[in-house]
Amino acid sequence: MMKRILITGASRGIGRAIAQKLAAPDVTLLLHGRDTVALAETCKLIRSNCANVVKLIHDLATEKGVMDLISQVGSEPLNVLVNNAGIAVVKPFREITLEEWNQTVGVNVTAPFLLMQSFAGQMPPGSSIVNILSVAAKTAFPNWSAYCMSKFALEGLSQSIRHELREHCIRVINIYPAATNTEIWDDVTGDWPREKMISAEQVGDTVAYALSRPADVAIENITLSNAAGNL
Ligand SMILES: NC(=O)c1ccc[n+]([C@@H]2O[C@H](COP(=O)([O-])OP(=O)(O)OC[C@H]3O[C@@H](n4cnc5c(N)ncnc54)[C@H](OP(=O)(O)O)[C@@H]3O)[C@@H](O)[C@H]2O)c1
């Protein structure tokens, strides 16, 4: 049977890698991003493996953007929802502007909340919600206060929702990557050696593995570390 999979933030990085791993002849991939050029590149990489690809261009920092995404996805049920889009504002907490704070909450917390709320009701038993959290959902780091706030929030949200969705046999799979070599680090000031990071492909592979388990088995929480030690 044809499966419908929505991935947010699929235009680059971890989201793109997840799209590449989940592309299959029996899958319709609904791929979200804002950057049309980068999203088109993701589509190009997977098109030959995938039954159908739909591009969704919306800003998830705003409620309107999220609502437009939801209406474009439509009422046909999803089998997998991957909440991956995320931003990292990294600076001393006294320098964080209210706009940066609101953007972080919007993209990293409110968007996943609204997407899970709108789609879970239609998802058939055996479906899955994948949330890309971070080691920063469990551990605090100086200058990462807004980011840690958002990931700790998503952690509580998704764990509670996991319990609510058990009676519908919908799995909530939480992924906690350590530093991963993507463009998210381009704007972070400081020295962040890329060779100490894990690859986006490894995160994509892990998501694909968790999803490939039989529907009655939930791999609920996966932390991915660099075997030689994280940053
Ligand atoms: N890289 C790491 O070290 C790491 C570690 C742990 C967890 N994570 C998490 O993994 C997820 C993906 O991160 P990444 O490293 O792949 O980052 P990335 O390369 O910067 O990609 C971020 C993605 O999120 C989308 N996005 C950002 N702001 C958005 C907005 N306002 N509206 C809609 N989409 C937006 C981007 O879309 P456009 O570019 O098209 O706007 C892009 O597709 C995030 O949730 C991040 O917190 C990353």
The ligand as an SDF file (V2000), in Angstrom:
LIG
                    3D

 48 52  0  0  0  0  0  0  0  0999 V2000
   23.0780   19.7540   13.3160 N   0  0  0  0  0  0  0  0  0  0  0  0
   23.1130   19.4110   14.6040 C   0  0  0  0  0  0  0  0  0  0  0  0
   24.1770   19.4410   15.2560 O   0  0  0  0  0  0  0  0  0  0  0  0
   21.8690   18.9370   15.2920 C   0  0  0  0  0  0  0  0  0  0  0  0
   22.0080   18.1570   16.4650 C   0  0  0  0  0  0  0  0  0  0  0  0
   20.8540   17.7530   17.1260 C   0  0  0  0  0  0  0  0  0  0  0  0
   19.6150   18.0910   16.6320 C   0  0  0  0  0  0  0  0  0  0  0  0
   19.5090   18.8440   15.4990 N   0  0  0  0  0  0  0  0  0  0  0  0
   18.1580   19.1750   15.0320 C   0  0  0  0  0  0  0  0  0  0  0  0
   17.9620   18.6120   13.7550 O   0  0  0  0  0  0  0  0  0  0  0  0
   17.0100   19.3790   13.0260 C   0  0  0  0  0  0  0  0  0  0  0  0
   17.5780   19.7270   11.6550 C   0  0  0  0  0  0  0  0  0  0  0  0
   18.7590   20.4730   11.8360 O   0  0  0  0  0  0  0  0  0  0  0  0
   19.9290   20.5820   10.7410 P   0  0  0  0  0  0  0  0  0  0  0  0
   21.2010   20.4510   11.4700 O   0  0  0  0  0  0  0  0  0  0  0  0
   19.6420   19.7040    9.5800 O   0  0  0  0  0  0  0  0  0  0  0  0
   19.7690   22.1400   10.3560 O   0  0  0  0  0  0  0  0  0  0  0  0
   19.8140   22.9310    8.9620 P   0  0  0  0  0  0  0  0  0  0  0  0
   20.7780   22.2920    8.0380 O   0  0  0  0  0  0  0  0  0  0  0  0
   20.0010   24.3540    9.3450 O   0  0  0  0  0  0  0  0  0  0  0  0
   18.3270   22.7060    8.4050 O   0  0  0  0  0  0  0  0  0  0  0  0
   17.2430   23.2370    9.1020 C   0  0  0  0  0  0  0  0  0  0  0  0
   15.9660   22.9610    8.3460 C   0  0  0  0  0  0  0  0  0  0  0  0
   14.8710   23.5760    9.0570 O   0  0  0  0  0  0  0  0  0  0  0  0
   14.1950   24.4500    8.1900 C   0  0  0  0  0  0  0  0  0  0  0  0
   13.7450   25.6880    8.8500 N   0  0  0  0  0  0  0  0  0  0  0  0
   14.4740   26.5300    9.6190 C   0  0  0  0  0  0  0  0  0  0  0  0
   13.7300   27.5930    9.9630 N   0  0  0  0  0  0  0  0  0  0  0  0
   12.5180   27.4370    9.3810 C   0  0  0  0  0  0  0  0  0  0  0  0
   11.3230   28.2130    9.3540 C   0  0  0  0  0  0  0  0  0  0  0  0
   11.2050   29.4040    9.9750 N   0  0  0  0  0  0  0  0  0  0  0  0
   10.2750   27.7310    8.6570 N   0  0  0  0  0  0  0  0  0  0  0  0
   10.3780   26.5770    8.0150 C   0  0  0  0  0  0  0  0  0  0  0  0
   11.4700   25.7950    7.9930 N   0  0  0  0  0  0  0  0  0  0  0  0
   12.5300   26.2250    8.6790 C   0  0  0  0  0  0  0  0  0  0  0  0
   15.1930   24.8260    7.1180 C   0  0  0  0  0  0  0  0  0  0  0  0
   14.4890   25.1840    5.9520 O   0  0  0  0  0  0  0  0  0  0  0  0
   15.0380   26.3310    4.9330 P   0  0  0  0  0  0  0  0  0  0  0  0
   16.5330   26.2900    5.0140 O   0  0  0  0  0  0  0  0  0  0  0  0
   14.5020   25.9050    3.6210 O   0  0  0  0  0  0  0  0  0  0  0  0
   14.4940   27.5930    5.4610 O   0  0  0  0  0  0  0  0  0  0  0  0
   15.9960   23.5460    6.9510 C   0  0  0  0  0  0  0  0  0  0  0  0
   15.3650   22.6610    6.0640 O   0  0  0  0  0  0  0  0  0  0  0  0
   16.7070   20.6100   13.8980 C   0  0  0  0  0  0  0  0  0  0  0  0
   15.5300   20.4080   14.6240 O   0  0  0  0  0  0  0  0  0  0  0  0
   17.8970   20.6500   14.8390 C   0  0  0  0  0  0  0  0  0  0  0  0
   17.5970   21.2920   16.0450 O   0  0  0  0  0  0  0  0  0  0  0  0
   20.6020   19.2590   14.8130 C   0  0  0  0  0  0  0  0  0  0  0  0
  1  2  1  0
  2  3  2  0
  2  4  1  0
  4  5  1  0
  4 48  2  0
  5  6  2  0
  6  7  1  0
  7  8  2  0
  8  9  1  0
  8 48  1  0
  9 10  1  0
  9 46  1  0
 10 11  1  0
 11 12  1  0
 11 44  1  0
 12 13  1  0
 13 14  1  0
 14 15  2  0
 14 16  1  0
 14 17  1  0
 17 18  1  0
 18 19  2  0
 18 20  1  0
 18 21  1  0
 21 22  1  0
 22 23  1  0
 23 24  1  0
 23 42  1  0
 24 25  1  0
 25 26  1  0
 25 36  1  0
 26 27  1  0
 26 35  1  0
 27 28  2  0
 28 29  1  0
 29 30  1  0
 29 35  2  0
 30 31  1  0
 30 32  2  0
 32 33  1  0
 33 34  2  0
 34 35  1  0
 36 37  1  0
 36 42  1  0
 37 38  1  0
 38 39  2  0
 38 40  1  0
 38 41  1  0
 42 43  1  0
 44 45  1  0
 44 46  1  0
 46 47  1  0
M  CHG  2   8   1  16  -1
M  END
$$$$
